[in-house]
Amino acid sequence: MLISFVIPCYRSQDTLGGVVKTIEETVKSHDGFESEIILVNDCSPDGTWNTIQELMKQYDNITGIDLAKNSGQQCAIMAGLRYTRGELVAVSDDDGQTPIETVFRFYDHMIEGNYDVVCANYQDRGRRSVFRKLGSKANDTLVRICMEKPEGVNTSVYFLAKRFVIDEIIRYNNAYPHMEGLLLRTTFNIGNVDVDQKNRAAGSSGYNLKKLLSTWVNGLTTFSVKPLRLAVILGMLMAIAAFVIVIILVIIKLTRDDIALGWTSMIATQILIGGMIMMVLGVIGEYIGRIYLSLNQNPQYVIRTVVRSSEAYDAADSVNTAEKL
């Protein structure tokens, strides 16, 4: 059985070799399995692409994909998925924190429970800031509300999926892929395996506040219209509140001549209602913007080149021959 491993790569020149070595040793220790590794360089500014080319000379089962510009982790994963051939596909990180050696625990759990997808359920996420922990909790809560994720099911970027799930995911061609949403759109038959996240071997996370918020908004607005419905509900509640305030002010004015109605209540009401209007318009604008970009066929990613291990060997031989001449 062939298992395809997809690894999006960014600033991972110091960690990628260890990840590939772990995958090779893990698969070779299990009879009846073969592996292919798809390494996607998301236009990393360091020597990640050079590292990928060196790894292709060491191993004969690697495909290297070099993107022309930084497209983000989700798009890089999509690029890799479209080059997989395995009956099973595993997606993991490039930083060495993901315990990729547990992939056959995922496989055993998939067979036992007849799951379509098995995702990591992290028990220990290592050293993370309070902001990251709160952000993850808030994201999980909103995903359950907006994407109707079943109770007791956890999704993560480290997962093992059957071929039909991947074939369905790669049919998505719009500009804003979101792996969690694509998995939940395809199946709810998702299992979990408890794992611990390792400490980062080198470097630091490439996710800053801007990227985290972008991923969060992307997931909420790509596969659900519930934010629009929530905006409508908030708008209705504010309209009711404004009507009640107006009635109260009129009654006060008619019944008590000694009270001079000031501008405070009026300004406060205007600010509150104006803020809600701007929020609702912002949500609508986000959807309209995505529709516009989709109609203009904004690409998920642009591939500069694709190189396979055999081609890396051929390129190396050509260079050696030229040097001899």
C-alpha positions, -999 to +999 in steps of 0.1 A: +000+000+000+013+034-010+010+062+015+016+098+003+030+124+027+023+160+019+046+186+037+041+223+031+075+239+036+084+274+048+116+284+066+124+248+072+159+243+059+171+231+093+142+208+102+131+193+069+158+166+067+148+152+101+111+151+091+119+132+059+142+108+077+115+100+103+090+093+076+114+070+057+123+050+089+087+048+100+074+034+067+103+010+062+097-005+096+062-017+085+060-045+059+036-041+030+038-003+028+056+022+005+058+059+007+060+090-015+068+124-001+056+156-016+075+186-004+060+220-013+083+250-010+060+280-003+085+305-017+105+303+014+131+331+017+158+308+032+174+277+017+144+254+019+143+248-018+180+239-019+174+215+010+145+199-009+168+194-039+195+178-017+169+154-002+158+144-037+193+132-043+193+111-011+158+095-015+141+082-047+105+088-036+104+126-032+086+151-054+096+188-049+072+216-058+085+251-059+057+278-058+064+311-075+051+332-046+041+327-010+005+314-010+000+303+026+000+269+042-035+259+030-028+266-006+006+248-004-012+217+010-036+219-019-007+220-044+008+189-028-024+170-026-029+172-064+004+154-069-003+125-046-009+089-059-013+069-027-043+050-014-038+069+018-026+105+022-010+120+053-006+157+058+019+171+083+041+201+092+077+208+083+090+220+117+096+186+134+069+193+160+044+169+145+050+133+157+048+119+122+061+085+135+026+079+149+011+077+114+005+039+117-014+045+149-037+066+127-039+038+102-048+012+128-075+035+142-088+041+107-091+003+101-106-005+135-133+023+133-137+023+095-131+061+095-126+081+064-102+105+081-082+103+113-069+135+128-044+143+156-060+152+189-031+171+206-029+165+244+002+186+249+009+214+225+043+223+240+052+259+248+025+282+234+015+317+243-017+324+261-029+343+229-024+311+208-042+290+233-072+314+235-072+317+198-073+280+192-102+276+217-122+304+201-115+290+166-127+256+176-159+270+191-167+290+160-159+261+137-184+239+156-211+266+153-205+277+117-193+244+101-215+221+123-185+201+134-198+171+155-192+171+192-162+150+202-145+153+168-112+173+165-095+183+133-059+194+128-033+199+101-019+165+109-043+139+095-045+106+075-072+104+048-085+079+023-081+084-014-118+094-021-116+122+005-085+137-012-101+133-046-131+153-033-109+180-017-088+187-048-120+194-068-121+227-049-106+254-071-116+286-055-090+310-041-096+304-004-091+268+005-094+258+042-084+223+050-106+219+081-137+231+061-129+209+032-126+178+054-159+186+072-176+194+038-166+159+026-173+137+056-182+137+093-168+102+097-136+114+114-116+097+141-090+110+165-058+097+179-043+114+210-007+126+204+017+150+220+033+178+200+071+179+201+091+210+209+103+229+178+138+217+168+148+250+152+134+284+142+101+299+152+065+297+140+058+315+107+023+324+120+019+359+132-013+376+144-022+387+108-019+352+094-038+337+123-067+361+119-066+356+081-068+318+085-096+322+111-117+345+089-110+323+058-124+293+076-155+310+088-165+327+056-155+301+030-178+272+039-206+288+059-232+315+055-239+316+093-218+348+098-242+365+074-272+351+093-256+362+126-252+397+111-289+398+102-298+387+137-276+414+153-290+440+129-326+430+139-317+431+176-302+466+173-332+478+154-355+465+182-332+481+208-332+514+190-370+513+187-374+506+224-350+535+233-370+559+211-402+549+228-387+554+263-373+588+254-407+599+240-425+588+271-400+606+294-404+637+274-442+636+275-445+628+312-417+649+328-413+684+317-384+690+341-361+666+323-341+681+295-330+653+271-293+658+264-272+647+235-255+619+254-282+593+248-285+603+212-248+602+205-244+568+223-273+553+203-259+566+170-224+552+178-239+518+188-261+515+158-234+529+134-209+503+147-233+475+141-241+487+106-204+489+098-198+454+112-227+439+091-214+457+060-180+444+066-192+408+068-212+413+036-182+429+019-160+399+028-183+376+010-187+399-020-149+402-022-145+364-022-171+361-049-153+387-070-119+370-067-135+336-075-152+350-106-118+364-117-103+329-112-077+341-087-054+311-084-048+292-052-011+290-061+013+293-090+039+265-095+073+276-108+086+240-112+081+204-102+111+181-097+111+144-089+139+124-073+149+108-106+151+142-123+173+155-095+197+126-101+197+133-138+204+170-132+232+162-108+247+138-134+245+164-161+263+189-139+291+164-131+295+156-167+298+192-176+324+197-149+345+168-163+343+182-198 
